[in-house]
Amino acid sequence: MPDPLFSSLRLDSRRALIVGASSGIGYEVAREFHLQGAEVTILSETAQIATAGDSLQALDGRPVTAIRCDITDTEELTDALTPLDPFDILVQNAGYERLTPLLAGPEADAEFARIVAVNLTGAWAVTRLIAPKMPRGGRIIYTASTYSKYAIARNSAYAGSKHGLLGLMRSFAHDLGPRGITVNAICPGWVNTEFSNRSVRQVAAETGRSFDDVGDDVLRLQSLPGLLEPRDMVGGYLFLASDLARDVTGQTLHVDRGEYQD
Amino acid sequence: MTDPFGLSGRRVVLTGGSSGIGLGLAKAFAETGARLTVLALPDGIEALDGIGDKASILACDITDRDAIAAAMSKVGDIDVLIANAGLERLTPVDDRSDEASDTFSKVLAVNVTGTWNTAQAALPQMNPGGVILMTASVWGRTGEPGFAAYVASKHGVIGLARTLARELGPREIRVNAVCPGWVETPASLRSLTEMAARQDRSEADILTAVSASQCLPGFQKPEDIAGLYLYLASPYAASITGQAIGIDRGEFLA
């Protein structure tokens, strides 16, 4: 059942593409959009995307299109997206997070390039393929990060790419405003996903501390106690996708339990 | 929009509800079925006749600490406090008259101290899960010639929201500021007239410039921004606190 609280936020007949939706935040967003009546297409580079599509479809029998594609492969991405009908809503949630310590060996160079390729160039490539056909009233929502606004040690590529993503978002808000399309970003804090927890584990390993100890450092930054779950992120995306947010564009919405104040 | 976020039955207190953005909020929250109490200056009460059957209306000046404490004590428990009352006046820096100085003090008294008074008076009646929303402004993030007091006060409101978010987070009370851009209200139209006179431009010329400064052309009315307040007041913004959130058709990109 769709959440009854969102009864006036129905997305019936709206076509939504959620990129990076095989698990975590992207999957939960796709799930709620699907249950609110949107015609959902999900995309990810992982094999899990097919299973994700099946689970969404099993919720109510309505079809969901699942596409396996690496957004850093422009040719593959172009082939995958070009034949599709125009989308009303794009959620660009695909991301890649690894630590890139400044003083690490050459392996960090490859990680740096990959992070920028997914988080920044990938967002550019996806938007370039979707925006030209997006109708008036369209919505583009990027998943940025609290690390779009500040940074920690060893995190240059991720923080750099996520800071850059906001620049992209703000420019596109100007580009697409005259066409009546809004462009915004959501900045999650630390969300309990494999994606984020991997980084916490890595910091713990590199600093000789426990996972909980490193995690507590993050939680202490929050005004509201408690660890975010992927499901907690959904309301922000649904609000920005809705008609109620028609005058909101070029903004970042921090859904982070008050970790970073903006 | 009726009740998109399930606010029916929630106890909502709104200050500055008799005109402009506040009146729009009063109508929107009344429509949700929330148990709404609107505080307004005595001379503004009449404007609320239309929603009188859906809300309790109390006359109150938020710069009077005793008055606001008395008003809040009549309300009982509060789930959502919207500290919206504000005063917008021109205060050019080169006007050194006593009158201008009084205006400066009055703007700060209403917008900053009044918002503080409001939060202080309501807090004893707020529980975990409570929400405080403050109306700031796009001018809480940028400067505007001639409006030093208003701009400083709205920067101050954002400071209050951030501080109270940290202070009340452990009690599970969320605090956020909303930053509207140019919204057509009696206050903004008054400022527009004053700006036009001061800058020797036509009002139409200024409005054209405002629209051109936005990503989305066009102008907002109070009903266009109520949705953001409804969302932030709801449990679906349960993880959002300490934020200043713009709703300005892309005028200031934060």
Interface residues (C-beta under 8 A of the other chain):
Chain A: P4 L5 F6 S7 S8 L9 R170 A173 H174 L176 G177 P178 G180 T182 V183 G189 Q222 S223 L224 P225 L228 D232 M233 V234 G235 G236 L238 F239 S242 D243 L244 A245 R246 D247 V248 T249 G250 Q251 T252 L253 H254 V255 D256 R257 G258 Q261 D262
Chain B: M1 T2 D3 P4 F5 G6 R162 A165 R166 L168 G169 P170 E172 R174 G181 Q214 C215 L216 P217 Q220 D224 I225 G227 L228 L230 Y231 S234 P235 Y236 A237 A238 S239 I240 T241 G242 Q243 A244 I245 G246 I247 D248 R249 G250 F252 L253 A254
